[in-house]
Amino acid sequence: MKKVLCFMVLGLTASFAAAGDLLVVLNKSDDTASILDARTGVSKATVPVGHAPHEVSVLSDGRTAAVSNYGDREKPGRTLTLIDLAKNSATGTIELPEGARPHGSEALSDGRLLVTAEGLKEILIVDPKNRRVEARIPTGREVSHMVVATPDGKRAFVANIGSGSVTAVDLVAKTVLRDIPTGEGAEGIAITPDGRQVWVTNRGADTVSVVDAVTLAVTANIPAPKFPIRVKITPDGKRALVSCAQSGDVAVFDTATRALVKRIGIDREAVAGSQDRLFSTQFGKSPVPAGLLIAPDGKRAWVASTNADVVSEIDLSTLTVARRLTAGKEPDGLAGVFSK
């Protein structure tokens, strides 16, 4: 999917391609999306979205971002906001079923979008062009949170925090294949570029599980630093980056040996007022690194620290923090558009 997105961006009109590389950062406390120049770190725009946005994906057209407006207990969300990244503005809203609480999303190469509906224990297949829900597939599991799809778009995998499992879904037949126990608090999820391995962060167990995407068997359970919450795989498939909310760092694993290569400290503390945020003070002064993004060329990665109000750019050749970017309050979900 990342390779397709990069290709689509290269095929855009000159006027949009000239905009350069873009980062989209969701600010949960501000109900906004920040659009940053990924090369300079300068803010290009701040776009109002729905209440408490959590995750964002760039559609296969390479110019539209879809934001999941998750909401909160008092005001549960049920919408997606579409943002035109060429115009730096919202272009519309997609209404989802009542009680949806949309969270994780994954753009498919055919233009559709997968969205987890936590409140309904479902995964939704959304048609953004016609702004409608095409299909609803029940997972039947508690807190179906994040989702990834195989490169061919035929299968999806949903991480279920409350059930401590991953649900494998046949997107062609629109049916559940199997529920796979991985560990307490299964939350972050990613798939290797070859589509063979699914990596899952089990935040309550402090482990990362590796699932065979074909046999649907767990092939490894790897110890991880405290509260592993997100995972992304580098484009060459050689490394997995895991953001660890409690220990305040990003753990880098070798996908072949499953060994921990390095822990990259964020070196920031929670800002004043963070006690009123999602994770409050349960991790003390930790910056709470969460959202992750890796550039298609594999040279850079970004991690959003929700309690420190900072996005850290990581140099993947040296595995060090190269610079800090500023978006809004409680940054979390990340997405990007890259011209090369």
Secondary structure, 3 states (H helix, E strand, C coil): CHHHHHHHHHCCCHHHHCCCCEEEEEECCCCEEEEEECCCCCEEEEEECCCCEEEEEECCCCCEEEEEEEECCCCEEEEEEEEECCCCEEEEEEECCCCCCEEEEEECCCCCEEEEEHHHCEEEEEECCCCEEEEEEECCCCCEEEEEECCCCCEEEEEECCCCEEEEEECCCCEEEEEEECCCCEEEEEECCCCCEEEEEECCCCEEEEEECCCCCEEEEEECCCCEEEEEECCCCCEEEEEECCCCEEEEEECCCCCEEEEEECCCCCCCCHHHCCCCCCCCCCCCEEEEEECCCCCEEEEEECCCCEEEEEECCCCEEEEEECCCCCEEEEEEECCC
